[in-house]
Amino acid sequence: MSQHPEETAGSFVGRKVTTNRLSEMKAAGVPIAALTAYDYTMAQLVDAAGVDVILVGDSVSTVMQGLETTVTVTMEHMLYHTTLVRRGVERALVVADLPFMSYQVRPDEALRNAGRMVKEAGAEAVKLEGGQVIADTVKRIVDVGIPVMGHLGLTPQSIHKFGTYQVRARDEREADELRRDAKLLEEAGVFSIVLEKVPARLAAEVTESVSVPVIGIGAGGGCDGQILVSQDMLGICTRFSPRFVRRYADLGEEMQRAFERYAGDVRAREFPSPDESY
């Protein structure tokens, strides 16, 4: 007797997520839910919600540091935030971005930095942006036992090269390059690939062509899973509203109203009350 999709999905609930578990989910047709987190409190909430993968993204620069791009994030920043997130997670797989210029110079330096992320910060995998140019580096890291997630399409660390955050791989030349890079990353040993801001049809094609799970962000519903920045989908960060973000709450407005009420109560000497005093 065949199982219903929801019954299959239910068999993964509550189980510790590993790279092997993600492969099983792809094989079973169970979509993978991924979100970002940058601190202990958010990580606890995301993990308790049953999200499968928590990415400590270098998007910490724009979300938490107020910067314009991800290129200024350092290894020390990423180690710090990954340590905080890891403390709050029990079930989800914790993946950490290796920041710009921490893996592009030399494979041995990339290996050392990946090792620090796992050994010092507790990450269970690392994510690198790029295809052919980093394939040998990916293989080197994987060969020593550190799982690697790839990232293709719009790669934010290359924003100064692209000059825009527009959709990538719309023309056939770039689409062919993305197809090739996905296969190269698979051959290098990645356990998963993120596809960011590429046409949905191409993303679905790539998802079908590789054996590893493909997680999309702005890449349509044909991927094996989806990822969003938590602060974007919660409506906390609203500086920009990309088409691919669905806002599941408007917490930014609600938080601001709460702060305003608090400040008003303090100024009116209505807080603290006798019941809130010792």
NORSULUR-V118846 format. One record per pair of residues at least 4 apart in sequence whose ideal C-beta (glycine too) atoms are under 8 Angstrom apart, sorted by the first residue. I is the first residue (numbers start at 1). J is the second residue. Records with the same first field share a line. If there is no record, write none. Layout:
I = J + J
This chain:
3 = 7 + 8
4 = 8
5 = 9 + 29 + 30
6 = 10
7 = 11
8 = 12 + 28 + 29 + 30
9 = 13 + 30 + 31
11 = 15 + 28
12 = 17 + 21 + 24 + 25 + 28 + 30 + 52
13 = 50
14 = 91
15 = 21 + 91
16 = 21 + 90 + 91
17 = 21 + 22 + 52 + 53 + 91 + 92 + 93
18 = 22 + 93 + 124
19 = 23 + 93 + 124 + 125 + 147 + 191 + 192
20 = 24
21 = 25 + 52 + 93
22 = 26 + 32 + 52 + 53 + 93 + 191 + 192 + 213
23 = 27 + 191 + 211 + 212 + 213
24 = 28
25 = 30 + 31 + 32 + 52 + 213 + 224 + 225
26 = 30 + 32 + 211 + 212 + 213 + 224
31 = 224 + 225 + 226
32 = 52 + 53 + 213 + 215 + 224 + 225 + 226
33 = 50 + 51 + 52 + 53 + 225 + 226
34 = 51 + 52 + 53 + 54 + 55 + 215 + 225 + 226 + 227
35 = 46 + 51 + 53 + 54 + 55 + 227 + 228 + 229 + 230 + 233
36 = 54 + 55 + 56 + 57 + 59 + 63 + 227 + 228 + 229 + 230 + 231
37 = 42 + 43 + 46 + 54 + 55 + 56 + 85 + 88 + 230
38 = 42 + 56 + 57 + 60 + 63 + 64 + 81 + 84 + 85
39 = 43 + 64 + 81 + 84 + 85 + 88
40 = 44 + 84 + 85 + 87 + 88
41 = 45 + 88
42 = 46 + 85 + 88 + 230
43 = 47 + 54 + 84 + 85 + 86 + 87 + 88 + 89
44 = 48 + 88 + 89
45 = 49
46 = 51 + 54 + 92 + 230
47 = 51 + 54 + 88 + 89 + 90 + 91 + 92
50 = 91
51 = 92
52 = 92 + 93 + 225
53 = 92 + 93 + 95 + 215 + 225 + 227
54 = 85 + 89 + 92 + 93 + 94 + 95
55 = 95 + 96 + 97 + 127 + 227
56 = 60 + 78 + 81 + 82 + 85 + 94 + 95 + 96 + 97 + 123
57 = 70 + 97 + 127 + 229
58 = 70 + 73 + 78 + 97 + 99 + 100 + 156 + 157
59 = 63 + 70 + 156 + 229
60 = 64 + 65 + 73 + 77 + 78 + 81
61 = 65 + 67 + 69 + 70 + 71 + 72 + 73 + 77
62 = 66 + 67 + 68 + 69 + 70 + 237
63 = 229 + 231 + 237
64 = 81
65 = 73 + 77
67 = 72
69 = 156 + 159 + 160
70 = 99 + 100 + 156 + 157 + 159
71 = 100 + 157 + 159 + 160
72 = 100
73 = 77 + 78 + 97 + 99 + 100
74 = 78 + 99
75 = 79 + 98 + 99 + 102 + 113 + 116
76 = 80
77 = 81 + 99
78 = 82 + 96 + 97 + 98 + 99 + 102 + 117 + 121
79 = 83 + 116 + 117 + 120 + 121
80 = 84 + 121
81 = 85
82 = 86 + 94 + 96 + 117 + 121 + 122 + 123
83 = 87 + 120 + 121 + 122
84 = 88
85 = 89 + 94
86 = 94 + 121 + 122 + 123
87 = 122
89 = 94
93 = 124 + 125
94 = 122 + 123 + 124 + 125
95 = 123 + 124 + 125 + 126 + 127 + 149
96 = 117 + 121 + 123 + 125 + 126 + 127
97 = 126 + 127
98 = 102 + 103 + 110 + 113 + 114 + 117 + 126 + 127 + 128
99 = 157
100 = 104 + 157
101 = 105
102 = 109 + 110 + 113
103 = 109 + 110 + 113 + 114 + 128 + 134 + 137
104 = 110 + 130 + 133 + 134
105 = 109 + 110
106 = 110
107 = 111 + 136 + 137 + 140
108 = 112 + 140
109 = 113
110 = 114 + 128 + 137 + 140 + 141
111 = 115 + 137 + 140 + 141 + 144 + 146
112 = 116
113 = 117
114 = 118 + 126 + 141 + 146 + 148
115 = 119 + 144 + 146
116 = 120 + 121
117 = 121 + 123 + 126
118 = 122 + 123 + 124 + 126 + 146
124 = 147
125 = 146 + 147 + 148 + 149 + 191
126 = 141 + 146 + 147 + 148 + 149
127 = 148 + 149 + 150 + 151 + 194
128 = 134 + 137 + 138 + 141 + 148 + 149 + 150 + 151
129 = 134 + 151 + 152 + 155 + 156 + 157 + 158
130 = 134 + 150 + 151 + 152 + 155 + 158 + 181
131 = 135 + 150 + 152 + 177 + 178 + 180 + 181 + 182 + 184 + 185
132 = 180 + 181 + 184
134 = 138
135 = 139 + 184 + 185 + 187 + 188
136 = 140 + 188
137 = 141
138 = 142 + 148 + 150 + 185 + 188 + 189 + 190
139 = 143 + 188 + 189
140 = 144
141 = 146 + 148
142 = 146 + 147 + 148 + 188 + 189 + 190
143 = 189
147 = 191
148 = 188 + 189 + 190 + 191
149 = 190 + 191 + 192 + 193 + 194
150 = 182 + 185 + 190 + 192 + 193 + 194
151 = 155 + 193 + 194 + 196
152 = 178 + 181 + 182 + 185 + 193 + 194 + 195 + 196 + 198
153 = 168 + 169 + 178 + 194 + 195 + 196 + 197 + 198 + 203 + 219
154 = 162 + 165 + 166 + 167 + 168 + 196 + 197 + 198 + 218
155 = 196
156 = 165 + 196
158 = 162
159 = 163 + 165
162 = 166 + 168
165 = 197 + 242
166 = 197
167 = 197 + 198 + 199 + 218
168 = 174 + 178 + 196 + 197 + 198
169 = 174 + 175 + 177 + 178 + 198 + 199 + 202
170 = 174 + 175 + 199
171 = 175
172 = 176
173 = 177
174 = 178
175 = 179 + 199 + 202
176 = 180
177 = 181
178 = 182 + 195 + 198 + 202 + 206
179 = 183 + 202 + 205 + 206 + 209
180 = 184
181 = 185
182 = 186 + 193 + 206 + 209 + 210 + 214
183 = 187 + 209 + 210
184 = 188
185 = 190 + 193
186 = 190 + 193 + 210 + 211 + 212
190 = 212
191 = 212 + 213
192 = 212 + 213 + 214 + 215
193 = 206 + 210 + 212 + 213 + 214 + 215
194 = 214 + 215 + 216 + 217 + 227
195 = 203 + 206 + 207 + 214 + 215 + 216 + 217 + 219 + 223
196 = 216 + 217 + 218 + 219
197 = 217 + 218 + 219 + 244
198 = 202 + 203 + 218 + 219
199 = 203 + 219 + 220
200 = 204 + 219 + 220 + 221 + 222
201 = 205 + 220 + 222
202 = 206
203 = 207 + 214 + 216 + 219 + 220 + 222 + 223
204 = 208 + 220 + 222 + 223
205 = 209
206 = 210 + 214
207 = 214 + 222 + 223 + 224
210 = 214
213 = 224 + 225
214 = 223 + 224 + 225
215 = 223 + 224 + 225 + 226 + 227
216 = 220 + 221 + 222 + 223 + 225 + 226 + 227
217 = 226 + 227 + 228 + 244
218 = 242 + 243 + 244
219 = 223 + 244
221 = 226
228 = 232 + 233 + 244 + 245 + 246
229 = 233 + 237 + 245
230 = 234
231 = 236 + 237
232 = 236 + 237 + 242 + 245 + 247
233 = 245 + 246 + 247 + 248 + 249
234 = 247 + 248 + 249 + 251 + 252
235 = 247 + 248 + 249 + 250 + 251 + 252 + 253
236 = 251 + 252 + 255
237 = 252
238 = 252
241 = 245
249 = 254
250 = 254
251 = 255
252 = 256
253 = 257
254 = 258
255 = 259
256 = 260
257 = 261
258 = 262
259 = 263
260 = 264
261 = 265
262 = 266 + 271
263 = 267
264 = 268 + 270
265 = 270 + 271
266 = 270 + 271
271 = 276
272 = 276 + 277
273 = 277
